[in-house]
Structure formats: C-alpha cells, structure tokens
C-alpha cells in the first residue's frame, strides 16, 4: 500500500514539473523547446546554433556550436518575469560586445551568484572591465581555458564581492594590482599558466585567502616573502613548477596552513626547520620528485602536534633520520613507497602510537629491526611488498595488536618465525605471495640434520585472507584449514595432497573423518597450479569442503584428472563386493547344473573326445576354407608364355572374381631343387589352388634334368593342382606323352570346346584331384568354345596383378614335380 502511494505521488510530481516546464517554454520563433525535468532550447540565430539548458531559479547553460560571432540580443527570453539564477555559464561562445549584465537582462535574468565563461577554441578578444559592470552580487567567477594572455589591472573593480576565482589554464602574467579589489577572495586557482616569476606582493592584499593553487605555473623560484599577508591560508599547491629549492622561512607566515602539496619538482634537498612554524599542518604530499632527494633533514616532521598524513613517494629516498617524525604523535598515515630505502632506524616510529597506515612498499629493505614496530599498537595496515626481505624474526610483529592488513608480497622470504602472529587477535588479511616459503627448517640433533615443519599460523585464528600463493610449499599444514580462516590461497605451489595426515588429522580418507576438524569451514579456497595427485584422499577432501562446508573453489576446473580415477574412489568398494557376489553366484549355479545334468555332461565330454580323436586322423573338409582356397589361385607358367597368359587366360579368370598370384618360371631347375619345390608345394596345398599352364616351354624350363617317370608320378600325387595343356613352343615327344597320359579329372586341353566350363568346375571343386596327362600338337583357335570367345579379351591397362616374387631355388614351388607318371 505504501509503495503504491509513493508511486502515485512521484507521478503527480513529475506531471507538475513537466507542466511547469511546458508553461515556461519561451515562444521564440528561432527556438524549438523540449525537455522534461529541465527546459532545453535549440535555437538558430542567423544560421548559428545555440543550445540553452535551464532549470528555473537554479541554473542556465548556454552552449554555442561553431560560432565565432553572435548577436546576444536575439537570444530568447527564458523567463516571463525577471528571475535570479544561482549560476550562468557560457560554453564556446564569443565575447559579447556589451556587458554580461546586458546579456543576462535581455534573457530575463535579474542576477546570478556564479558566472562561468569558457571557450576551448581561444577567444579572439580580451576581457575588459565593462564585461563585468553591474554584477555586484557575483561571488564566483570562472574564466579558465580561454587562451587569454593578459588581464587588465582594473578588470575586477566592479565585482569586489568575489570569494572564488578560477583563471587556470591560460597564459597570463599577473600584476600586483590585479587582485587588490578582491579583498574578500577565499579561493584562488591560477594553476597551469605560464608565469616565469611572481612578485612578492602579489597576494599581500588577500587577507581572507584560504586556498591557493599555483600548480604547473612554470615558476622556478619563490621569494621568501611571497606569502606575507596571507595569514589564514589553509591549502597550498606548488606542484609541477620545477622548483630546485625553497627558502627555509617561506612558509613562516602561514600559521593556519593545513595541507601542502609539492609533487613533481626538482628538490635535491629540503631545508631544515621548513615546517617549524606551521603548527596547524595536517597533510604533506611530496611525490614524483624529478631528481633524487636521497635523504630528509633531521626533525623535518617533528614537533607538529596536528600532523596526520605524510606522503613521500618516488623521490629517490635512500635513508631517513631516526627523529624525522619525532614528537608528532597524531600521525595516522605514512607512505614512503617507491623509494630506494635499504634500512630504517629501529626508533624511527617510536612516537607514532596513533599510526594507522604504514606503506613501505617498493623499496630495497633487506631486513627489519626487531623492535621497529614496537610502538605501533594501533597500526591497522602495513605494506612491505616489493622489497628484498629474507627473514622475519618472531618479535617483529608482536606489538601489532590492531593489525588488519599485512602485505609482504614479492620479497625473498624463506624463513618466518613460528610465533610471528601469535599476539594478533584481529581478523587479518595476510598476503605472503611471490616468496620462497616452505615452512621447513633444519635442526642439528645428535650430529644429524633433521627437517622440521612448523607453520607460523598455528596460533593465528579467524583470518579474513591467508594468501600463500606462488611459493615453494610441498605440503599443507592442518592449521590452514581448521583455524577458522575465510579465504585461503595456496595456488602456484608444489603441493600434492590437500590434507596432511598428521597426528591431529584423520587417519582415513572418509569424508566423515574431516567433520571434527573443520568446525569453521573456509568460504573460499584457491588450489590451482599445484602438483596435486589424482588420489582418493584429494577427491574426498575437495568434495567434503564443497558439499559439507559450502566452500567455494573458483579455480577447481584447473585440477584435471581422468574421470575414472575419481569414480573409482567412490565405486571401488561397491565394485569389489559386486564382483565377489557374482563369482560366488556363478560358481553355485555351475555346481547345481553339474549335479542335475551330470549324466548328460559325461556323454557330451565323451562325444567331444571322440570327435577330436577322429579329427587327428582325418583332414577336416571345411566348406568355407575350400571356398576361400578356390579363390586364391597360383598361376605357374613359363616366362616365355607370359604374353599368351596375360592376353588369353587372365581375363577369363578375372571375370569370375578369382584372386591370381602370378609365378613365372625363368630358369631351369636341377633335381635337387625339384625335390625341394615338391616339398614346399605339398606344405602349401591347404592355402592355395595351383593352376599350371603346361606347355613345351614350361616342360623344358622346369624338368630339363628330371626322369619322365618321376615327372608323371609326381603329377599324379600332387594335391590342389590343375593343369592346362597348351601347344606353345617347339614340338617335344615327352610333352606329347604327358598330354596323352593326362588325368582328365585334374587337367584340361586349351583347344577343347568346353574349356572354360571344365577349368572353372575344377577350380571350384572341393574334392582332391589327381593329374592325368593328354598330348596334342597344335592349338586351333577356331575350335574353341563360345564361352572362350566371349571371355577372350585383351588385358585392360588399369588391371594390376598380384605377382609373386621370384623365389630362390630353395623356395621355388614346382607344381609338376608332384605329378603322377
């Protein structure tokens, strides 16, 4: 109900504002009115674009676009009655020919408290006194970024109520008379001008001046009397002026000075007692000195009862006197970062009982005195990163009872006392990243070096952050997990196991064992880029802190292990039990089946034994083996008959998907080789079917030294061998005899009418065949069968033959050495 009421009231208020804006839109023919909460006018005056944005009685902003001249009399009247505005601004507009008062009156503005005039394209004219006539109520004037080089001495005569003046980012040389009318001026901004020197009486009449900025004014020297008469000045900025030195008494008149900024100058030294008379000084900033300052004078910041903040950075400091902060007990912030300090005196911070923030980072400190922080009982933040510290002793941080943030990253730390943080009771954030820590040290006992592991955080509880990344840890310490820390970062180390099995840790890898130890679980853990083992104890621990402790591990995806390695940790017991149960069940079933069907099993065993016995005495006739064997054909022929074989026989055999292995006979064989070939052929009869193209050439080249009876006998004995008798070559009586005596079951004559049917029938048969011999003198091609004519084609050029290599006489298989004679 309340929410609805608020929405209704907001809508009503918005409608009223919109209605008021619409009512106040001027009816000017040169302008188009718009806007919601504020009025926006887009005007075209003599082809010059002027945009006006205003909120009644608050502000009016006038912006000119690409306008070098403008008739201000044609600007629209923005109010029916003369109204006052808190501020009026002109952006990128030309200087008016008349006063600003006339321009404002023409637009319906009776008076304003603040006037802003900026032209980033640089003015073509100059400011003169008449521009500000009639603006007696003006208190703030901004004339920055106009590119003007001079201001007349009487420019501010008619606006002597100014309290705030900004003329920065011009190129003005100021005269002593310019500021004399501005006796009420409180803030003066004249930075970023090009003044080469400033007269000693320039500010002497500004008795109410509280804030002065001379930033980047190119003044290289200041008179010791420059600030005489400016007794109430509180803030002073002298930065970026290239100052080489300062008179020791230059700040003496500034009894009320609270903040001093001196960065980007060229001080090679600072005078002693520079701030002796500035008892109200609270903040000193000295940054980015262009030359090495090396050291500070003694007692520079001493005896300043109100001093709170000191920033001296990037100044090339190498050493500090022990009393530089003496007797200034209200200091809360000290920053000496980005210098070249190698050692600090032990008593340098003795009086700083209220110090809250100490920044010593980016120096060259290689050691810390044991009692250097003994007085800093209220210190909350200590930054020692990017130094060269190697070792921290036990009492060094013992007095820092209020410490919340400690940064010691990027040092060379390898040793930290085991009781370093024992007195710290706050919820600290400690970062020791990028060091060489492993919390292991050697002790000599009984003439033997013993490695002792001890964590300096054993007695440190409830840390907000413990960052130990980028070190050399090989093992974790239990206190990291159990002392109630919120965020732990142990990434980029050499850790293999996340839970170290010590006396105080669980003895098994079960998740339930961690509950008693992780009573205060961490909120976030970083573990990536370690040498973590893909072991069950790591998986169990990670799952426990994720599920039971609700701890986030943002970089867990970088811990990559095979899926089976994790699953096996949870399924190992189940799989083992299941396997045992399965084996026992199978064994019991087998026993039951044997008892029930033992007679049938006995008969089956006897039958199998008989079959095996019969298989040993008889060759098995396997149809698949025979079919496969019939497709693998070794074609043996004389090398002189190769043209006939390739043109006449091979195409016909290829048409029936027979796999051919060509084995031409090139050299005559002796009797010894004949018997070896016979033996090899008999051994391979179960692998191939042999087809011998038997011609007079083949007979002469193969059996030139073999007895005809032996030839015939071996041909009859040969198994899985078939012969094709062709009359190619010279007439031979032995060949004619063998041809007449051939076995018609295993041989065929090329000139027979039904040649192809016979030879294919022989090659595809499963029975053993013996060779017979038939003789004929000539081949008559006109008497061949029709099938022979249909299959007798020339060999295509793209057909490749599987040609057996030329065997040595030891391995040359001679089919005819197995024939029957």
Secondary structure in CASP SS format (residue, H / E / C, confidence):
PFRMAT SS
TARGET T0000
AUTHOR 0000-0000-0000
METHOD secondary structure of the structure
MODEL  1
X C 1.00
X H 1.00
X H 1.00
X H 1.00
X H 1.00
X H 1.00
X H 1.00
X H 1.00
X H 1.00
X H 1.00
X H 1.00
X H 1.00
X H 1.00
X H 1.00
X H 1.00
X H 1.00
X H 1.00
X H 1.00
X H 1.00
X H 1.00
X H 1.00
X H 1.00
X H 1.00
X H 1.00
X C 1.00
X C 1.00
X C 1.00
X C 1.00
X C 1.00
X C 1.00
X E 1.00
X E 1.00
X E 1.00
X E 1.00
X C 1.00
X C 1.00
X C 1.00
X C 1.00
X E 1.00
X E 1.00
X E 1.00
X E 1.00
X E 1.00
X E 1.00
X E 1.00
X C 1.00
X C 1.00
X E 1.00
X E 1.00
X E 1.00
X E 1.00
X E 1.00
X E 1.00
X E 1.00
X E 1.00
X C 1.00
X C 1.00
X C 1.00
X E 1.00
X E 1.00
X E 1.00
X E 1.00
X E 1.00
X E 1.00
X E 1.00
X C 1.00
X C 1.00
X C 1.00
X C 1.00
X C 1.00
X C 1.00
X H 1.00
X H 1.00
X H 1.00
X C 1.00
X C 1.00
X C 1.00
X C 1.00
X C 1.00
X C 1.00
X C 1.00
X C 1.00
X E 1.00
X E 1.00
X E 1.00
X E 1.00
X E 1.00
X E 1.00
X E 1.00
X E 1.00
X E 1.00
X C 1.00
X C 1.00
X C 1.00
X C 1.00
X C 1.00
X C 1.00
X C 1.00
X C 1.00
X H 1.00
X H 1.00
X H 1.00
X H 1.00
X H 1.00
X H 1.00
X H 1.00
X C 1.00
X C 1.00
X E 1.00
X E 1.00
X E 1.00
X E 1.00
X E 1.00
X E 1.00
X E 1.00
X E 1.00
X E 1.00
X E 1.00
X C 1.00
X C 1.00
X C 1.00
X C 1.00
X C 1.00
X C 1.00
X C 1.00
X C 1.00
X C 1.00
X C 1.00
X H 1.00
X H 1.00
X H 1.00
X H 1.00
X C 1.00
X C 1.00
X C 1.00
X C 1.00
X C 1.00
X C 1.00
X C 1.00
X E 1.00
X E 1.00
X E 1.00
X C 1.00
X C 1.00
X C 1.00
X C 1.00
X C 1.00
X C 1.00
X C 1.00
X C 1.00
X C 1.00
X C 1.00
X C 1.00
X C 1.00
X C 1.00
X C 1.00
X C 1.00
X C 1.00
X C 1.00
X C 1.00
X C 1.00
X C 1.00
X C 1.00
X E 1.00
X E 1.00
X E 1.00
X C 1.00
X C 1.00
X C 1.00
X C 1.00
X C 1.00
X C 1.00
X C 1.00
X C 1.00
X C 1.00
X C 1.00
X C 1.00
X C 1.00
X C 1.00
X C 1.00
X C 1.00
X C 1.00
X C 1.00
X C 1.00
X C 1.00
X C 1.00
X E 1.00
X E 1.00
X E 1.00
X C 1.00
X C 1.00
X C 1.00
X C 1.00
X C 1.00
X C 1.00
X C 1.00
X C 1.00
X C 1.00
X C 1.00
X C 1.00
X C 1.00
X C 1.00
X C 1.00
X C 1.00
X C 1.00
X C 1.00
X C 1.00
X C 1.00
X C 1.00
X C 1.00
X E 1.00
X E 1.00
X E 1.00
X C 1.00
X C 1.00
X C 1.00
X C 1.00
X C 1.00
X C 1.00
X C 1.00
X C 1.00
X C 1.00
X C 1.00
X C 1.00
X C 1.00
X C 1.00
X C 1.00
X C 1.00
X C 1.00
X C 1.00
X C 1.00
X C 1.00
X C 1.00
X C 1.00
X E 1.00
X E 1.00
X E 1.00
X C 1.00
X C 1.00
X C 1.00
X C 1.00
X C 1.00
X C 1.00
X C 1.00
X C 1.00
X C 1.00
X C 1.00
X C 1.00
X C 1.00
X C 1.00
X C 1.00
X C 1.00
X C 1.00
X C 1.00
X C 1.00
X C 1.00
X C 1.00
X C 1.00
X E 1.00
X E 1.00
X E 1.00
X C 1.00
X C 1.00
X C 1.00
X C 1.00
X C 1.00
X C 1.00
X C 1.00
X C 1.00
X C 1.00
X C 1.00
X C 1.00
X C 1.00
X C 1.00
X C 1.00
X C 1.00
X C 1.00
X C 1.00
X C 1.00
X C 1.00
X C 1.00
X C 1.00
X E 1.00
X E 1.00
X E 1.00
X E 1.00
X E 1.00
X C 1.00
X C 1.00
X C 1.00
X C 1.00
X C 1.00
X C 1.00
X C 1.00
X E 1.00
X C 1.00
X C 1.00
X C 1.00
X C 1.00
X C 1.00
X C 1.00
X C 1.00
X C 1.00
X C 1.00
X C 1.00
X C 1.00
X C 1.00
X C 1.00
X E 1.00
X E 1.00
X E 1.00
X E 1.00
X E 1.00
X C 1.00
X C 1.00
X C 1.00
X C 1.00
X C 1.00
X E 1.00
X C 1.00
X C 1.00
X C 1.00
X C 1.00
X C 1.00
X C 1.00
X C 1.00
X C 1.00
X C 1.00
X C 1.00
X C 1.00
X C 1.00
X C 1.00
X E 1.00
X E 1.00
X E 1.00
X C 1.00
X C 1.00
X C 1.00
X C 1.00
X C 1.00
X C 1.00
X C 1.00
X C 1.00
X C 1.00
X C 1.00
X C 1.00
X C 1.00
X C 1.00
X C 1.00
X C 1.00
X C 1.00
X C 1.00
X C 1.00
X C 1.00
X C 1.00
X C 1.00
X E 1.00
X E 1.00
X E 1.00
X C 1.00
X C 1.00
X C 1.00
X C 1.00
X C 1.00
X C 1.00
X C 1.00
X C 1.00
X C 1.00
X C 1.00
X C 1.00
X C 1.00
X C 1.00
X C 1.00
X C 1.00
X C 1.00
X C 1.00
X C 1.00
X C 1.00
X C 1.00
X C 1.00
X E 1.00
X E 1.00
X E 1.00
X C 1.00
X C 1.00
X C 1.00
X C 1.00
X C 1.00
X C 1.00
X C 1.00
X E 1.00
X E 1.00
X C 1.00
X H 1.00
X H 1.00
X H 1.00
X H 1.00
X C 1.00
X C 1.00
X C 1.00
X C 1.00
X C 1.00
X C 1.00
X C 1.00
X E 1.00
X E 1.00
X E 1.00
X C 1.00
X C 1.00
X C 1.00
X C 1.00
X C 1.00
X C 1.00
X C 1.00
X E 1.00
X E 1.00
X C 1.00
X C 1.00
X C 1.00
X C 1.00
X C 1.00
X C 1.00
X C 1.00
X C 1.00
X C 1.00
X C 1.00
X C 1.00
X C 1.00
X E 1.00
X E 1.00
X E 1.00
X C 1.00
X C 1.00
X C 1.00
X C 1.00
X C 1.00
X C 1.00
X C 1.00
X C 1.00
X E 1.00
X E 1.00
X E 1.00
X E 1.00
X E 1.00
X E 1.00
X C 1.00
X C 1.00
X E 1.00
X E 1.00
X E 1.00
X E 1.00
X E 1.00
X E 1.00
X C 1.00
X C 1.00
X C 1.00
X C 1.00
X C 1.00
X C 1.00
X C 1.00
X C 1.00
X C 1.00
X C 1.00
X C 1.00
X E 1.00
X E 1.00
X E 1.00
X C 1.00
X C 1.00
X C 1.00
X C 1.00
X C 1.00
X C 1.00
X C 1.00
X C 1.00
X C 1.00
X C 1.00
X H 1.00
X H 1.00
X H 1.00
X H 1.00
X H 1.00
X C 1.00
X C 1.00
X C 1.00
X C 1.00
X E 1.00
X E 1.00
X E 1.00
X C 1.00
X C 1.00
X C 1.00
X C 1.00
X C 1.00
X C 1.00
X C 1.00
X C 1.00
X C 1.00
X C 1.00
X C 1.00
X C 1.00
X C 1.00
X C 1.00
X C 1.00
X C 1.00
X C 1.00
X C 1.00
X C 1.00
X C 1.00
X C 1.00
X H 1.00
X H 1.00
X H 1.00
X H 1.00
X C 1.00
X C 1.00
X C 1.00
X C 1.00
X C 1.00
X C 1.00
X C 1.00
X C 1.00
X C 1.00
X E 1.00
X E 1.00
X E 1.00
X C 1.00
X C 1.00
X C 1.00
X C 1.00
X C 1.00
X C 1.00
X C 1.00
X C 1.00
X C 1.00
X H 1.00
X H 1.00
X H 1.00
X H 1.00
X H 1.00
X H 1.00
X H 1.00
X H 1.00
X H 1.00
X H 1.00
X H 1.00
X H 1.00
X C 1.00
X C 1.00
X C 1.00
X C 1.00
X E 1.00
X C 1.00
X C 1.00
X C 1.00
X H 1.00
X H 1.00
X H 1.00
X C 1.00
X C 1.00
X C 1.00
X C 1.00
X H 1.00
X H 1.00
X H 1.00
X H 1.00
X H 1.00
X H 1.00
X H 1.00
X H 1.00
X H 1.00
X H 1.00
X H 1.00
X H 1.00
X H 1.00
X H 1.00
X H 1.00
X H 1.00
X H 1.00
X H 1.00
X H 1.00
X H 1.00
X H 1.00
X H 1.00
X H 1.00
X H 1.00
X H 1.00
X H 1.00
X H 1.00
X H 1.00
X H 1.00
X H 1.00
X H 1.00
X H 1.00
X H 1.00
X H 1.00
X C 1.00
X H 1.00
X H 1.00
X H 1.00
X H 1.00
X H 1.00
X H 1.00
X H 1.00
X H 1.00
X H 1.00
X H 1.00
X H 1.00
X H 1.00
X H 1.00
X H 1.00
X H 1.00
X H 1.00
X H 1.00
X H 1.00
X H 1.00
X H 1.00
X C 1.00
X C 1.00
X C 1.00
X C 1.00
X C 1.00
X H 1.00
X H 1.00
X H 1.00
X H 1.00
X H 1.00
X H 1.00
X H 1.00
X H 1.00
X H 1.00
X E 1.00
X E 1.00
X E 1.00
X E 1.00
X E 1.00
X E 1.00
X E 1.00
X H 1.00
X H 1.00
X H 1.00
X H 1.00
X H 1.00
X H 1.00
X H 1.00
X H 1.00
X H 1.00
X H 1.00
X H 1.00
X H 1.00
X H 1.00
X H 1.00
X H 1.00
X H 1.00
X C 1.00
X C 1.00
X C 1.00
X C 1.00
X E 1.00
X E 1.00
X E 1.00
X E 1.00
X E 1.00
X E 1.00
X E 1.00
X C 1.00
X C 1.00
X C 1.00
X C 1.00
X C 1.00
X H 1.00
X H 1.00
X H 1.00
X H 1.00
X H 1.00
X H 1.00
X H 1.00
X H 1.00
X H 1.00
X H 1.00
X H 1.00
X H 1.00
X H 1.00
X C 1.00
X C 1.00
X C 1.00
X C 1.00
X C 1.00
X E 1.00
X E 1.00
X E 1.00
X E 1.00
X E 1.00
X E 1.00
X C 1.00
X H 1.00
X H 1.00
X H 1.00
X H 1.00
X H 1.00
X H 1.00
X H 1.00
X C 1.00
X C 1.00
X C 1.00
X C 1.00
X C 1.00
X H 1.00
X H 1.00
X H 1.00
X H 1.00
X H 1.00
X H 1.00
X H 1.00
X H 1.00
X H 1.00
X H 1.00
X C 1.00
X C 1.00
X C 1.00
X E 1.00
X E 1.00
X E 1.00
X E 1.00
X E 1.00
X C 1.00
X C 1.00
X C 1.00
X C 1.00
X C 1.00
X C 1.00
X C 1.00
X H 1.00
X H 1.00
X H 1.00
X H 1.00
X H 1.00
X H 1.00
X H 1.00
X H 1.00
X C 1.00
X E 1.00
X C 1.00
X C 1.00
X C 1.00
X C 1.00
X E 1.00
X E 1.00
X E 1.00
X C 1.00
X C 1.00
X C 1.00
X C 1.00
X C 1.00
X H 1.00
X H 1.00
X H 1.00
X H 1.00
X H 1.00
X H 1.00
X H 1.00
X H 1.00
X H 1.00
X H 1.00
X C 1.00
X C 1.00
X C 1.00
X C 1.00
X C 1.00
X C 1.00
X C 1.00
X C 1.00
X E 1.00
X C 1.00
X C 1.00
X C 1.00
X C 1.00
X C 1.00
X C 1.00
X C 1.00
X H 1.00
X H 1.00
X H 1.00
X C 1.00
X C 1.00
X H 1.00
X H 1.00
X H 1.00
X H 1.00
X H 1.00
X H 1.00
X C 1.00
X C 1.00
X C 1.00
X C 1.00
X C 1.00
X C 1.00
X C 1.00
X C 1.00
X C 1.00
X C 1.00
X E 1.00
X E 1.00
X C 1.00
X C 1.00
X C 1.00
X C 1.00
X C 1.00
X C 1.00
X C 1.00
X C 1.00
X C 1.00
X C 1.00
X C 1.00
X H 1.00
X H 1.00
X H 1.00
X H 1.00
X C 1.00
X C 1.00
X C 1.00
END
